[in-house]
Structures are given as structure tokens and as C-alpha cells.
Amino acid sequence: MITLTFHGAARTVTGSKYLIESNGAKVLVDAGLFQGLKELRERNWQDLPFDVSTLDAIVLTHAHLDHCGYLPRVVAQGFRGRVFCTQGTKELCGIVLPDAGRLQEEDADYANRHGFSKHAPALPLYRETDAFRAVSQLQPCGYERPMPVAPGVEVEFINAGHLLGSSYVRMRVDGRTVLFGGDLGRYDRPILPDPAPAPEADYLLVESTYGDRVHEPDDGGERLAGIVTATAERGGKLIIPAFAIGRVEEVIYWLKRLEAERRIPIVPVFLDSPMAASALARYTARMHELDPELQPEVTDDTAPHDATAHDPQAVRARHARQERDMCVFCTERFRVIATPEESKQLTASRAPAIVISSSGMAEGGRVLHHLKAALPDARNTVLFAGYQGVGTRGRRLVDGEKQVKIHGESVAVAATIARLDSMSAHADADEIMRWLHGFTRAPHQTFIVHGEPVAQDALAARIRRELGWQPQAPAHRDTVQF
């Protein structure tokens, strides 16, 4: 008998946590933070309703906070076992988890100093030291290499094409296969490979973030080019709240491409997120896991017929070109903001620029200071390039609110608010169905998770119509046995 309990991402899009129990073994798949609505965020402060010290293992699908961000809290509650993941996920978690702990400490300190918290004192959910302890328990595994994680439980990671290191988790337990879909990536997109096929499973969990819609068609960067150009012509700033792990890379990729094609003006591009800067380095280091089109071309610039081959100035210029070509994520005037002091100077500046900062839903981090300064000025643009969860500040802005609260203060919205869904790292409804059509047989049961109710219900109806399966959308803490 296998028992599966949905402790997160059930009738909502955040907080992924799934507990598998069989023959005394207990494994938690994902340990994600709840984000968005207050009633969801409050769940983060509640201990899990079981003794985490009895877990044999935790398995992570990828390094986004809604899948891994609760891990330090689980460790603080007493989990001392191993956390299995891919090497890419391990490297990104080593960046994102300590950063999340540090930001929570900074936000709590800021709230206490300025007195806008309802709690006295405001406390972080966990601290940077808690995150480092959790990272020390990560156990990396290769793709498509079965790994025993608990008595009678074996898992295998399959590339999901959603993020560096992202995976589906194929679990073999009690003679059956349970496929935890994680987050499904996109087809025919830059940076990451297409999601790998997963042709069969006895039981399937599939995400539904965009289960009720289809992404706007790829326009070759046309809309982004228009937004950048219009903002620059107004003499304004373009603020891009971006998910530091995953989305930043594609945003900069497109800015570099548009510059190279001379479709946008050359303006300074600032990356104001230490975590995103570290993630860029990890993407570059693991280039072999990315799309082949990102591999740099090797040319022989010192051929004998080149009369400038040994001219010092020509050599320096050639090396500069090679360095620029190797930096697949660097625009002409790209700069990483290194310190809080530099961030404050950038926030105060009114010069035209593109500022990329996290968080992607404008819920925390340095981007809040940029938004606070930029939103009241009609010359500026705020561009959201990813999913905005219900209840988040980003969702309120894209829904057209003219006043938002930041750091306890009401901020007027005069800037242009734009949204670009074509960069989403989540499969849309058509892409989810394309992946499901690759199954050679129907699962005994399909569970629709990681989506708002409207999206889940729309995807369920489509699966019934096109595949003849009968999926379920479990509620929070529902338990099923099979």
C-alpha cells in the first residue's frame, strides 16, 4: 500500500510538498515555500503535521523557492537525513537558500527599524545559518541514474527543461512507478533543452500553472524591443522584477540578441541581485546542459595570413571580442551591482537604464526599492516577465492597481506596467498536452497540482476530452492510497 499526501501546491501554485509512505518508508518530494496570499504565506509558519525526523529522505525536483525554499525550516524542525537532487539543483540551492535566509533577516530588520510590522519584533522565517545547514545535507545525483533513497524506494531524475538542474522525479516504490512532474519546461525555447519525454507511469502528478491558457506566440523579441525603445525614448528606466534563478538568464539573452541585431538602443543594463549574478556563473559553468545554440564558436584568429596576428593592440581587441562572445549573458554595457551602497545609488539615479532585480513577483528583495522609486514616474516602465501569483504585489500591478504598498508606505503607480508571458519557463496548456500525448499508456491515476483552481479545472477538462483520462485535483492535505 502506498500513501500519498498533498502538503502543498494543491489547488494553489506554490508550496510544493508531497509525502510518500510505503512499508514504513517515508519520503518527502519537494519542500517549497508558499507565496502570494496571506492565508497561504501563513502556512510557512506552521510546522508540518508529522515528525520530520522520521523522514528517510527528501527529494527535490529543482531549485525554485516554491519547491525548495521551505527546506531550511524542515531541517530546523529536526530532519537530519539526505536531500537528493541533481548537481545543477545542488549548485543553485547553494545560492538561493542562503540568499533567501539573508533577505528574510534583512526584511525583518528593516521592518523593525521602520516600525511597519504588525509583529514586535518581526522575525525571519529562517536565517542564513539555517539555510547553510540545509545545503550541507544535499546529495547530488546524475540524470537518469536510479538511486535508492529509502528502504524499497528508488528515484531517477529526468530533465524537465524548466531550469538548470530541473527534473521530473520517477519513483519506483512497492512495485509501482510514481512520476512527480515538478515544473514542466517549454519546447523550442532558448537557454534550456526541451523537456525530456517520460513515456509511462502508474501514477502521475502534473503541474497546471498555465493549464487554462496558451502563451503569446514567440515574436522574436519584437514586444520586448518595443518596450525597451519606448522607455528609452521617454528618458525613463525599465525595471524588470525577475526570478533570480532561471528568468534572469533569458531576459539578458534577449537583450543581448536585440542589441546585436540593432533593434534596441544601447543602454546600461544593471543586474541588481547577488543571487542572480551567482546563478549566471553556474549557468555558464554548466553550459553543456544548455541549448547547443549557446555554445561559443571556436575560431582561429591567429591564422598566418593575418598581418595583425602579433600586433599587441589587435591581440587585446581580439581577446576582448572572445571574452564578450564567451559571456553569453552580457550586453554591451552590462554591470553587476555588487554592494547595497551601489544599489542605493542606482535606485536614486534618474538616468535611462534597464534594471533587472529580484524577486520576480515583487514580494521582497532589492527590487522593492527600485519599484518604490520608479512607480510614481510616468517616464518609467515596469516589465513582468513571468507568472504573477494571486495576492502578490506583481499580480496587483499587472491587474492595474494605482496604489501599492511597499515597506509600509502607499506608492502611486504612474509608470507603465507591461507583461510579457512569452518568456515563461512553465509549459502552457498546449505544451502540457504535447508532453502528456507522449505517454504510451494512460496512468492508473493522474493528479493535477501546482495551479490555481481555474487553471487546474481547465486542464482537467482538456485531459478528459483529448486523452480520455480521469484526472483529480486534490485539495490541501488530501491523502490518497493505491
PEHUJO-V5119 format. One record per backbone hydrogen bond with DSSP energy under -0.5 kcal/mol. NH is the residue of the N-H (numbers start at 1). CO is the residue of the C=O. Records with the same first field share a line. If there is no record, write none. Layout:
NH = CO / CO
//
This chain:
3 = 21
4 = 480
5 = 19
6 = 478
7 = 5 / 17
8 = 17
9 = 14
11 = 9
15 = 33
16 = 66
18 = 29
19 = 5
20 = 18 / 27
21 = 3
22 = 25
23 = 1
25 = 22
27 = 20
28 = 57
29 = 18 / 27
30 = 28 / 59
31 = 67
32 = 16
33 = 65
37 = 35 / 390
40 = 37
41 = 37
42 = 38
43 = 40
44 = 40 / 41
45 = 42
46 = 43
50 = 48
52 = 50
54 = 51
55 = 52
56 = 26
57 = 26
58 = 82
59 = 28
60 = 84
67 = 64
68 = 64
69 = 65
70 = 31
71 = 31 / 68
73 = 70
74 = 70
75 = 71
76 = 72
77 = 73
78 = 75
79 = 74
82 = 56
83 = 137
84 = 58 / 82
85 = 139
87 = 141
90 = 86
91 = 87
92 = 88
93 = 89
94 = 90
95 = 92
96 = 92
97 = 93
98 = 93
99 = 95
100 = 96
101 = 97
102 = 98
103 = 99
104 = 100
105 = 101
106 = 102
107 = 103
108 = 104
109 = 105
110 = 106
111 = 107
112 = 108
113 = 109
114 = 110
115 = 111
116 = 111
117 = 111
131 = 127
132 = 128
133 = 129
134 = 130
135 = 131
136 = 132
137 = 134
138 = 135
139 = 83
140 = 138
141 = 85
144 = 157
145 = 142
147 = 155
149 = 153
150 = 153
153 = 150
154 = 172
155 = 147
156 = 170
157 = 142
158 = 168
160 = 166
166 = 163
167 = 61
168 = 158
169 = 180
170 = 156 / 168
171 = 169 / 178
172 = 154
173 = 171 / 176
174 = 152
176 = 173
178 = 171
179 = 203
180 = 169 / 178
181 = 179 / 205
185 = 160
186 = 161
192 = 190
193 = 289
196 = 159
202 = 177
203 = 177
204 = 445
205 = 179
206 = 204 / 447
208 = 449 / 450
210 = 427
211 = 208
213 = 210
222 = 219
225 = 221
226 = 222
227 = 223
228 = 224
229 = 225
230 = 226
231 = 227
232 = 228
233 = 229
234 = 230
235 = 232
236 = 231
238 = 353
239 = 237 / 381
240 = 238 / 355
241 = 239
242 = 240 / 357
246 = 244
247 = 243
248 = 243
250 = 246
251 = 247
252 = 248
253 = 249
254 = 250
255 = 251
256 = 252
257 = 253
258 = 254
259 = 255
260 = 256
261 = 257
262 = 259
263 = 258
264 = 258
267 = 265
269 = 333
270 = 268 / 354
271 = 335
272 = 270 / 356
273 = 271
277 = 273
278 = 274
279 = 275
280 = 276
281 = 277
282 = 278
283 = 279
284 = 280
285 = 281
286 = 282
287 = 284
289 = 286
290 = 287
291 = 191
294 = 291
295 = 292
299 = 297
301 = 299
303 = 300
306 = 303
307 = 305
309 = 306
311 = 308
315 = 311
316 = 312
317 = 313
318 = 314
319 = 315
320 = 316
321 = 317
322 = 318
323 = 319
324 = 320
325 = 321
326 = 322
327 = 323
328 = 326
330 = 327
334 = 331
335 = 269
337 = 271 / 335
338 = 336
343 = 339
344 = 340
345 = 341
346 = 342
347 = 343
348 = 344
349 = 345
353 = 236
354 = 268
355 = 238 / 353
356 = 270 / 354
357 = 240 / 355
358 = 272
362 = 359
367 = 358
368 = 365
369 = 366
370 = 366
371 = 367
372 = 368
373 = 369
374 = 370
375 = 371
377 = 374
378 = 376
380 = 377
381 = 237
382 = 416
383 = 239 / 381
384 = 382 / 418
385 = 241 / 383
389 = 387
392 = 389
394 = 361
396 = 392
397 = 393
398 = 394
399 = 395
400 = 397
401 = 396
404 = 411
406 = 404 / 409
409 = 406
411 = 404
413 = 402
414 = 375 / 412
415 = 375
416 = 380
418 = 382 / 416
420 = 384
423 = 420
424 = 421
427 = 184
429 = 210 / 213
432 = 428
433 = 429
434 = 430
435 = 431
436 = 432
437 = 433
438 = 435
439 = 436
440 = 199
441 = 199
444 = 202
445 = 202
447 = 204
448 = 446 / 472
449 = 206 / 447
450 = 9
451 = 12
456 = 452
457 = 453
458 = 454
459 = 455
460 = 456
461 = 457
462 = 458
463 = 459
464 = 460
465 = 461
466 = 462
467 = 463
468 = 463 / 464
469 = 463
472 = 446
477 = 6
478 = 475
480 = 4
482 = 2
//
